């Protein structure tokens, strides 16, 4: 049995510690929560005990969050770190990412922000041994670039891997240049978007950079994503492990897939599911209910249904000989699920 994961929360405000402790104790993984109200005490706890994740504030008396972070990064480089702060200072954000944090979030104020916060923490715990870019764990470079462009930032995105490094220049929300190794401009951007893990930093855009990329960032990312998808599909044809249901993992937010025979729910194929027997039975029963509802409504065959749950979301496609269930993370929104299911359905029926 896997050891229970442990989270250390550092904040000098007692009420904030109490709120975070209550929220995170309800995570599906049921981690053990430890709290500290001072940097010195937090360091002592980390030195004497084992933790999977450190959640800390930046603005604290005596020893602030940056001082704690500097010690943690030097002595405990593998410890995941999430910064939770009320500060909207972009310099704080850039500095924290440059020091190697996994995620920088403003303290949640609304129900939706709390859900996003919980999802982010759970994702870090789930992906503790997986790839991703240190700076925003579990996100692709496309996600990171979009974030900088949407906020109209002017910055240099520095990406470092074990084998290479590169930079992407963003000016007022537009990608103007990229460089890595022998690649430059658009070719460099495409090359870097192939990287699966590494270190991500935000550097100030303080020196003028000649523009070599003139495509709008949305069109540029869409074009490069399409090129990467085509490349991945070609690889999947060569690698049977990446074909079939496993190929759906390339879509953002997809966690598992289960295909069930209509005639016999005990016959199924699955990828990524922890309890495929229960999922296949649920998919088969749901498909049967949809067929019955179609007969009652006399509106033709209902072919898809999306169910939004407290921990995971599930979409079900109903076919004549087989039904397909696809699981999504809780943070996936309904329009995104429907768009991804269109793409999955096109491949599934082909």
C-alpha positions in Angstrom: 0.0 0.0 0.0 1.3 3.5 -0.9 2.3 5.6 2.0 -0.1 8.4 2.9 1.1 11.7 1.4 1.9 14.6 3.7 1.4 18.4 3.1 3.1 21.1 5.2 1.3 24.5 5.2 3.2 27.6 6.2 1.4 30.9 6.9 1.7 33.4 9.8 -2.2 33.8 10.0 -3.9 31.2 12.2 -7.2 31.5 10.4 -5.7 30.9 7.0 -3.9 27.8 8.3 -7.2 26.5 9.7 -9.0 27.1 6.4 -6.4 25.5 4.2 -6.2 22.5 6.6 -9.9 22.0 6.4 -10.0 22.3 2.6 -7.0 20.1 1.8 -8.0 17.4 4.3 -11.0 16.7 2.0 -8.8 15.8 -1.0 -9.6 12.4 -2.6 -6.1 11.2 -1.6 -6.7 12.1 2.1 -3.2 13.5 2.8 -1.9 14.2 6.3 -1.9 18.0 6.9 0.8 19.6 9.1 0.8 23.4 9.7 3.4 25.9 10.8 3.2 29.7 11.5 6.9 30.5 11.2 9.6 29.9 8.6 12.1 28.6 11.2 9.6 26.1 12.5 8.7 25.0 8.9 12.4 24.4 8.1 12.8 22.4 11.3 9.8 20.2 10.4 11.1 19.6 6.9 14.5 18.6 8.2 13.0 16.1 10.7 10.1 14.7 8.8 9.2 13.7 5.2 6.7 15.8 3.1 5.4 15.5 -0.4 4.3 19.1 -0.7 5.0 22.5 0.9 2.4 25.2 0.6 3.7 28.6 1.8 2.9 32.3 1.9 5.6 34.8 0.9 4.9 37.8 3.2 5.7 36.7 6.7 7.6 38.4 9.6 11.1 37.4 10.6 11.8 34.7 7.9 9.7 35.4 4.8 8.6 32.9 2.2 11.5 33.6 -0.2 14.1 32.9 2.5 12.3 29.6 3.3 12.1 28.8 -0.4 15.9 29.4 -0.9 16.7 27.0 1.9 14.2 24.4 0.7 15.5 24.5 -2.9 19.1 24.1 -1.8 18.6 21.3 0.8 15.4 19.6 -0.4 15.3 20.1 -4.2 12.8 17.3 -4.8 10.1 18.8 -2.5 7.1 20.2 -4.4 6.3 23.8 -3.5 3.2 25.8 -4.1 3.2 29.6 -3.3 -0.2 30.9 -2.1 -0.2 34.7 -1.6 -2.4 37.7 -1.6 0.1 39.7 -3.5 -0.5 40.5 -7.2 3.1 41.7 -7.7 4.4 40.3 -11.0 8.0 40.6 -9.7 7.1 38.3 -6.8 5.6 35.8 -9.3 8.6 35.9 -11.6 11.1 35.6 -8.7 9.2 32.7 -7.2 9.2 30.8 -10.5 12.9 31.5 -11.1 13.5 29.8 -7.7 11.9 26.6 -9.0 8.4 26.5 -7.4 5.8 24.3 -9.0 2.9 26.6 -8.8 2.1 30.3 -7.9 -1.5 31.0 -7.0 -3.3 34.0 -5.4 -5.2 33.1 -2.3 -8.7 31.8 -3.4 -11.6 34.1 -2.7 -14.5 32.4 -4.6 -15.9 28.9 -4.8 -14.5 28.4 -8.3 -11.0 29.6 -7.2 -11.1 27.1 -4.2 -12.0 24.3 -6.6 -9.1 25.2 -8.9 -6.8 25.4 -5.9 -7.8 22.0 -4.7 -7.5 20.5 -8.2 -4.0 22.0 -8.6 -2.8 20.6 -5.3 -4.3 17.1 -6.0 -2.7 17.2 -9.4 0.7 17.8 -7.9 0.3 15.0 -5.5 -0.9 12.6 -8.2 2.0 13.5 -10.5 4.7 13.5 -8.0 6.8 11.0 -10.0 5.8 12.2 -13.5 7.2 14.7 -15.9 6.2 18.3 -16.4 7.9 21.6 -16.2 9.1 22.7 -12.8 7.6 26.1 -12.4 4.1 25.0 -13.3 4.0 21.2 -12.8 1.8 19.0 -15.0 1.4 21.7 -17.6 2.7 21.7 -21.2 4.7 24.6 -22.7 1.6 25.5 -24.7 -0.3 26.1 -21.4 2.6 28.2 -20.0 3.0 30.3 -23.2 -0.8 30.9 -23.4 -0.8 32.2 -19.8 1.9 34.8 -20.6 0.2 35.8 -23.8 -3.3 36.1 -22.2 -1.9 38.4 -19.5 -0.3 40.6 -22.1 3.1 40.1 -20.5 6.5 41.1 -21.9 9.0 38.5 -20.7 11.5 35.9 -21.7 10.5 32.3 -21.0 13.6 30.2 -20.3 13.2 26.5 -20.6 15.9 24.1 -19.5 16.1 20.3 -19.8 18.8 17.8 -19.0 19.8 17.8 -22.7 19.1 21.3 -23.9 17.8 24.8 -23.2 15.9 27.5 -25.0 14.2 30.9 -24.8 10.9 32.3 -26.0 10.5 36.1 -26.2 7.0 37.4 -25.5 6.3 41.1 -26.1 3.0 42.6 -24.9 1.3 39.2 -25.2 2.7 38.2 -28.6 5.5 35.7 -29.3 8.2 37.6 -31.3 11.1 35.1 -31.3 12.5 31.8 -30.0 15.8 30.1 -30.0 17.3 26.8 -29.0 20.5 25.1 -30.2 20.6 25.3 -34.0 17.0 26.3 -34.2 15.6 29.8 -34.4 12.3 31.5 -34.7 9.2 29.3 -35.4 11.4 26.2 -35.9 12.8 26.7 -32.4 9.3 27.1 -30.9 8.2 23.9 -32.5 11.3 22.1 -31.3 10.8 23.2 -27.7 7.1 22.3 -27.6 8.2 18.7 -28.1 9.9 18.8 -24.7 8.0 16.9 -22.0 9.7 18.1 -18.9 12.4 20.5 -17.5 12.7 23.7 -15.6 10.6 26.8 -16.5 11.6 30.4 -15.6 10.3 33.9 -16.4 13.0 36.4 -17.0 12.5 40.2 -17.5 12.2 41.4 -21.1 14.6 44.3 -20.7 16.7 44.2 -23.9 15.0 44.8 -27.3 14.7 41.7 -29.4 14.3 41.7 -33.2 11.0 40.1 -34.2 11.3 37.0 -36.4 7.8 35.5 -35.7 4.9 37.6 -37.0 1.9 35.1 -36.6 -0.7 35.9 -34.0 0.1 33.8 -30.9 -3.3 32.0 -31.0 -2.8 30.9 -34.6 0.8 30.1 -34.0 0.1 27.8 -31.1 -2.8 26.2 -32.9 -0.6 25.5 -35.9 2.3 24.1 -33.9 -0.1 22.0 -31.8 -1.5 20.5 -35.0 2.0 19.7 -36.2 2.8 18.0 -32.9 -0.5 16.0 -33.0 0.3 14.8 -36.5 3.7 13.8 -35.4 2.3 12.0 -32.3 -0.2 10.1 -34.5 2.6 9.0 -36.8 4.5 7.8 -33.7 1.4 6.0 -32.4 1.2 4.0 -35.6 4.7 2.8 -35.1 4.3 2.2 -31.3 1.3 0.0 -30.5 1.5 1.1 -26.8 0.4 4.6 -27.9 -2.4 3.4 -30.2 -6.0 2.6 -29.3 -7.4 3.9 -26.0 -3.9 5.0 -24.8 -3.7 7.6 -27.6 -6.5 9.5 -26.0 -4.1 10.5 -23.2 -2.7 13.1 -25.6 -5.8 15.2 -25.1 -5.7 17.6 -22.2 -7.7 16.6 -19.1 -8.2 12.9 -20.1 -7.5 10.5 -17.3 -8.8 7.2 -18.5 -10.8 5.4 -21.2 -12.9 2.3 -21.1 -14.5 0.6 -24.2 -17.3 -1.9 -23.4 -19.0 -4.4 -25.6 -22.7 -3.7 -25.9 -23.6 -7.4 -25.7 -21.5 -8.2 -22.7 -20.2 -5.6 -20.1 -17.6 -8.1 -18.8 -15.8 -7.8 -22.2 -14.0 -4.5 -22.2 -10.7 -2.7 -23.1 -9.3 0.0 -20.8 -6.5 2.4 -20.3 -5.7 4.4 -17.1 -8.7 3.3 -15.0 -8.1 2.2 -11.4 -11.4 0.3 -11.2 -12.2 -0.8 -14.8 -14.8 -3.4 -13.7 -17.0 -0.8 -12.0 -16.5 1.7 -14.7 -17.4 -0.7 -17.5 -20.6 -1.8 -15.6 -21.5 1.9 -15.2 -20.9 2.7 -18.9 -23.0 -0.3 -20.0 -25.9 0.6 -17.7 -25.7 4.3 -18.7 -25.8 3.3 -22.4 -28.8 1.1 -21.7 -30.6 4.0 -20.0 -29.8 6.3 -23.0 -31.3 3.8 -25.4 -34.5 3.5 -23.3 -34.7 7.3 -23.1 -34.3 7.5 -26.9 -37.3 5.2 -27.3 -39.4 7.2 -24.9 -38.6 10.5 -26.5 -38.9 9.1 -30.0 -36.2 11.6 -31.0 -33.7 9.3 -32.5 -30.7 7.6 -30.9 -29.0 9.6 -28.1 -25.3 9.1 -28.7 -23.5 11.0 -25.9 -23.9 12.0 -22.3 -21.6 14.0 -20.0 -21.7 13.5 -16.2 -19.9 16.1 -13.9 -18.9 14.6 -10.6 -17.3 16.0 -7.4 -14.0 14.2 -8.1 -13.9 13.3 -11.8 -16.1 13.9 -14.9 -17.2 11.2 -17.3 -18.4 11.3 -20.9 -20.0 8.3 -22.5 -20.4 7.6 -26.3 -23.0 5.0 -27.3 -22.4 2.8 -30.3 -24.2 -0.2 -31.7 -21.5 -2.8 -30.9 -19.5 -0.9 -28.3 -19.7 2.0 -25.8 -16.9 4.3 -24.8 -16.4 6.0 -21.5 -13.8 8.8 -21.1 -12.8 10.2 -17.7 -11.7 13.8 -17.3 -10.1 15.8 -14.4 -12.5 17.8 -12.2 -11.0 21.0 -13.5 -12.1 20.3 -17.1 -15.1 22.5 -18.1 -18.1 21.2 -20.1 -17.3 23.0 -23.4 -13.7 21.6 -23.3 -15.1 18.1 -22.6 -17.5 18.3 -25.5 -14.8 19.5 -27.9 -12.3 16.8 -26.9 -15.1 14.1 -27.2 -15.7 15.2 -30.8 -12.1 14.6 -31.6 -12.1 11.2 -29.7 -15.3 10.1 -31.4 -13.9 10.8 -34.9 -10.9 8.6 -34.1 -12.9 6.0 -32.2 -15.4 5.3 -35.1 -12.7 5.3 -37.7 
